[in-house]
Amino acid sequence: MNMENHLQKFDDEAVRQAEEAKRYHQAEKDEAERVRQEIRRAQINKLQRNAGFMEEWLQKGVEDWKQNMSYKKERE
């Protein structure tokens, strides 16, 4: 067994470990992106619910105001 063949095992192992590390880091990046997207979707959902509530609240306020104006006219 010559030295080159002996060292080839170490080179192969170094390549294998580098590829494994690359896959691990990619998996970490993918998971971080998935979490970021999930948080983003939750925030958008919350904003949409808040906007819907504000729209309902405003509409109810306008309806109450109209009713109050009607009562005021009746009293006058």
C-alpha positions as CSV (number, residue, x, y, z in Angstrom):
1,M,0.0,0.0,0.0
2,N,1.6,3.2,-1.1
3,M,1.2,6.6,0.7
4,E,-1.2,8.0,-1.8
5,N,-3.7,5.2,-1.3
6,H,-3.3,5.5,2.4
7,L,-4.1,9.2,2.3
8,Q,-7.0,8.8,0.0
9,K,-9.2,7.5,2.9
10,F,-8.6,10.7,4.7
11,D,-9.4,12.8,1.7
12,D,-12.6,10.9,1.1
13,E,-13.6,11.3,4.7
14,A,-12.9,15.1,4.6
15,V,-15.1,15.4,1.5
16,R,-17.8,13.3,3.2
17,Q,-17.7,15.5,6.3
18,A,-17.8,18.7,4.2
19,E,-20.8,17.5,2.3
20,E,-22.6,16.5,5.6
21,A,-21.8,19.9,7.1
22,K,-23.2,21.6,4.0
23,R,-26.4,19.5,4.2
24,Y,-26.8,20.3,7.9
25,H,-26.3,24.0,7.3
26,Q,-28.8,24.0,4.5
27,A,-31.3,22.2,6.7
28,E,-30.8,24.8,9.4
29,K,-31.4,27.6,6.8
30,D,-34.5,25.9,5.5
31,E,-35.9,25.5,9.0
32,A,-35.1,29.2,9.8
33,E,-36.9,30.3,6.6
34,R,-39.9,28.1,7.4
35,V,-40.2,29.6,10.9
36,R,-39.8,33.1,9.5
37,Q,-42.6,32.4,7.0
38,E,-44.9,31.0,9.7
39,I,-44.4,34.1,11.9
40,R,-45.0,36.3,8.9
41,R,-48.3,34.5,8.1
42,A,-49.4,34.8,11.7
43,Q,-48.6,38.5,11.7
44,I,-50.6,39.0,8.4
45,N,-53.5,37.1,9.8
46,K,-53.5,39.3,13.0
47,L,-53.4,42.4,10.9
48,Q,-56.3,41.2,8.8
49,R,-58.3,40.4,11.9
50,N,-57.6,43.8,13.4
51,A,-58.5,45.6,10.2
52,G,-61.8,43.6,10.1
53,F,-62.5,44.5,13.7
54,M,-61.8,48.2,13.0
55,E,-64.1,48.2,9.9
56,E,-66.9,46.7,11.9
57,W,-66.3,49.1,14.8
58,L,-66.4,52.1,12.5
59,Q,-69.5,50.8,10.7
60,K,-71.2,50.3,14.1
61,G,-70.2,53.8,15.1
62,V,-71.7,55.3,12.0
63,E,-74.9,53.3,12.5
64,D,-75.1,54.5,16.1
65,W,-74.5,58.1,15.1
66,K,-77.3,57.9,12.5
67,Q,-79.7,56.4,15.1
68,N,-78.8,59.2,17.5
69,M,-79.3,61.9,14.9
70,S,-82.8,60.3,14.2
71,Y,-83.6,60.4,18.0
72,K,-82.4,64.0,18.1
73,K,-84.7,65.0,15.2
74,E,-87.6,63.3,16.9
75,R,-87.0,65.3,20.1
76,E,-86.8,68.6,18.4
